[in-house]
Amino acid sequence: MTEKSAEVPKRLFIDDSARDPSSKIWYALPGGFFDVPVDALDPEPGSEREAHLDQALALVLDLAPGDRRDRYAGALRDVRFMAGQMRSEGIIGCSLGMHHADDGSSAPSVLTVALRDIEWAPAKVTAVRAVSLRESAENVALLTLPGSRPAAISDTLITMPALEGVPGHEVYQCNLYIPAPSGAQLGVLTLSTTAVASRKHYRELMEGIAHTVSFHDPLPEIERTARGDATDGPGANDIASDFG
């Protein structure tokens, strides 16, 4: 990530989901990430939302070329299946990223956010325990987040086996483990990408995201800062600066 001079204005865009009163975790993402509506892709059977999804998917299939319709239908089924799997694993947020790699090519990525209920333990113990239980975790480090909160980060390369029509390839995966102040929940943020040559940049990006994670609504403090009101808490510029 490139370093920005102090003269460059920093802008923070607040997604509508941040104002959802049912939210349990807040975090900021740099540009290039787009939210995937996991709940909308895995609606309750027989619900109005499911009927709307079926209508939308039918429109997509109607637009597909005749010789590719079966392929489109299979891909849409896979998307619905993956959304169901993510929800069953406690994932409450998913974003797709598209950035430029060092060689100028496109670098796609997927970032998921899960919030898990855990047995109470001191926050630092929870962070260390979570990262140590991760299979094949490498480059493990502890982080100190705003408010002296502890977190852990690790990353690794995973070799994906070859599938029909898709050759085997490596995937870079970076994991953040951030205990909630209550000690009874653990935030797990995972970024996966095939752009393994850019792993250093993605790890730095994840560390920047870690510094924006909050388990209470940070918007009042951010909006006071944006208005120029005095506050001792983190503000919009503090969050923006975490991304360099």
N, C-alpha and C positions, 0 to 999 in steps of 0.2 A: 504494500500500500504506500502511496506517495505521501510525503509530509506536506501539509498545507501551511502557508504563511498566515500570520495573525491577521493580515489585512483581508483575507478571503472570507466573505460572509458565510456563516454556517446556517443551514436551514434544517429544521426538524419537522417532518410530516407525521401527523398523528392519525393512525388508522381508526376507523369507526369501532373496530373490535376493542380498542383500548377504553372505550366508554361503556362497554357492556357491564352492567352492574353485577353480573354473575362471574366476572373474570376472577381468577385466582392467582394469576402470575402475569407480570408485565415485562416486556423486553423490547429493545429497539433493534431494528435491522438496517444495515446500510443500503444504499440504492442498488437496484438490480435484483431484488427479491420480490416475489409475488405470492400472495397468500393463496393457499389451496383450501377450499371449503370442505374439510373432511366430513363434518356433520351432514352437509348437503349431499355428499356423495354416498353416504351410508344412512339413509333415512329409516325411520321405523316402518316396518311392513304395514301396508294399508293406510298410511298417513297421507295427508294432503301433500306433504313435501315429497313423498315417494312418487305420487302422481305427476307432480311438476317435473321431477327428474326424468321420469319415463318419457314425458312429452319432449323434453329437451334432447334426450338421447335419440329419440325417434327422428327429430329434425336433423340431427347430425348424420344419421344413417341415410336419410333421404338425399342428403347432399353428397354422399360418398359415390364415387364412380362404381358402376355396376360390377365390374370385375374385382373390386376391392372391398365390396360391402361386407363379406364374411370376415375379412381381416380387420375392418373397422369395428365390427360387432365384437370380435374377440378381444380387441384392445380395450373397448369400453367395459366389457365384463371384467377384464383384469384390473381396471382402475377401480371399479366398485369393490372387487375382492380386496385389493390392497387397502382401500379406505376402511373396510370392515376390520381387517387385520390390525391396522394402526389404532383404531378405537379400542379393540380388545386388549391392546398392550398399553393402554392408558395414554396414548398420544392425543393431546388436545390442540395442537397447532402444527401446521405443516406449510412450508414455503419452498417454492422453486426459485433457484438463483441462476442468473446468466451473466457471466462476466467475461472479460478478455484475459486469456492466458498470456504468459510472457512471450510466447511465440506468435501472438496475434490471433490465435484461433479462439473459438468460443469455448468457455469453460462452464458447463452446467453443474449444478449442485442441488442437493435436497437438504433442508434443515427441518428437523422435527423437534417438538417440545412435549415432554411428558411430565406429569406431576404425580408422584407416587406417595401413597401413605406408608409410613415406616414406623418402627418402634422408636420411642424417644431415646436420644443419645446426644451428648454434646456435639455441637455443629462440626467441629474439626474432626472428631472421631467418625461422624457420619460421612464426611467428605472422603477421608482416607479409606474407610471401609468400602465405600461405593466404588472407588476407582480400583481398589485392590481386587475386587471380585470380578472385574471385567477380564474376560479371556483375551489373551494376546495383547493386553494393553502395553504400550510403549511410551517413552518420553513423558513419564508421569511427573506432574508438578503441582504444587499447592499455590493457590492464588489468594491474595488479600483484596477483597472487594470493598467498596465504600461502606463506611460504618464498621470497618475492621472485621467484616464477615468473611469466613473461610470458604473456599471452594477448591475443587480439584479439576485438573484437565489432563487428558491423555490422548494420544492418537496412534494410529497403526495403519498398515497397508493390508488389505484383504484380497486374496486371489479368488476371483469369481470363476467357477467352472464353465466350460463351454456348453452352450445349449444349442438346440436345433436352429441353425441359421445365424447364431451369434457366437463369435469366437470368445475364448476365455480372456479375461482382462483383470487388471488390478483396480481396486477402489480405495481411495484414501478416506479414512473416517476419523473424525475428531469428536471427542465427547467431553461435555462439561457436567459437573455434578455440583449443585448448589443447594445446600440445606436451607429450609425455611427457618425464620427466627423462632417459630413455635417448636422446632425440633421434631415435629411429627410428620413432616412432608419433605420430599426431596425433588428438586427440579432437575431434570435430565435433558440437556440439549445436545443433539447429535447432528453433525454435518457430514454428508457423504458426497463424494465427487470422483469422477473418473479422471479429472485433471491432476494426476498425482505429481506432476512436475511443479505445480503451484502449491504444494502442501505447506510451505513456510508461510505464504500469504494467508492461506485459509486458517492456519493455527492462530496467526496474529488477529485475523478477523474475529475468530471465536473468543479470543481473550477480550477483545473490545466489546463484543456482545455481552460477555459475562459481567462487565462493569455496569451494564444498564439493567440487569435483571432485578426485579423488585417483587415482593410478595404483598405489598400494599400499594394502593393507587398513588402513583407519583405525579399525576397530572396537575393537581392543585399547586404543587410547588413549582412545576415547570411553567405553568401559565402565569404564576405570580412573577417569576423571573422574566418571562417574555414581556410582561407589562412594565418591568423595571422596578417592581416592589422589592424591598429588601428581604432577603431570606438567607438562612445559614445552610439550607439544604442544597442538594444537587439541582442544577437547572438545565435548561435546554442546551446551553453551550458546553456544559460539562459532559452531557451525554453525547453530543455531536463530536467532541474532541476525542472520545474513546475510539473513534474509527479513523483517527489520523487525518 
